[in-house]
Amino acid sequence: GQQLNQSPQSMFIQEGEDVSMNCTSSSIFNTWLWYKQDPGEGPVLLIALYKAGELTSNGRLTAQFGITRKDSFLNISASIPSDVGIYFCAGGRVSSNTGKLIFGQGTTLQVKP
Amino acid sequence: DAGVIQSPRHEVTEMGQEVTLRCKPISGHNSLFWYRQTMMRGLELLIYFNNNVPIDDSGMPEDRFSAKMPNASFSTLKIQPSEPRDSAVYFCASSYPGFDNQPQHFGDGTRLSIL
């Protein structure tokens, strides 16, 4: 079936360091989304990307929609302890018209104070 | 605005019992998704509805699982009979894809434990 390859699977970093994670696919998507899941809660949308090449920031977070439409990355600058959680990428296609998304396997981020 | 509301938040029951999970989507959203999350398999799409109609249930693991959406503001996911391997966190999400593919919004999930 359709798959997104998200990497790395996990990261353990020092507070203040920058973080980078990415998703790749063999298929083209019209939408790339990044979610964060805190323990005991559901995933929460961080950034939504709708155009190839689009670069969008949300505070310390920056995400880009790859030119080929087959990849996306998320960067977190100057990490803090509350950045801990699981980050998911998701790809969507407008043609489906149902909002179905394909999710990556997630990147678990741990930040050492 | 109220987000996606799921109930119960936690459910512990013995194997063989019927389990019903409930979801109230965000008002105005016309797509609803049920997911299951486990450590081993990550986030899996079980079934999704568009305008209350099931579109794709290929992710439903077995006939023991069923889902309904009787109206635009309510959906249920039922497991009967339940088994220990059904233990997981079940999420409901909703969206209004429209023309520009608006993103999904998730509830806080139901943590299900089958003993």
Interface residues (C-beta under 8 A of the other chain):
Chain A: N30 T31 L33 Y35 G40 E41 G42 P43 V44 L45 A48 Y50 F88 A90 G92 R93 V94 S96 N97 T98 G99 K100 L101 F103 Q105 G106
Chain B: V4 S31 F33 G42 L43 L45 Y48 N50 I55 D56 F91 A93 S95 Y96 P97 F99 D100 N101 Q102 P103 Q104 H105 F106 G107 D108 G109
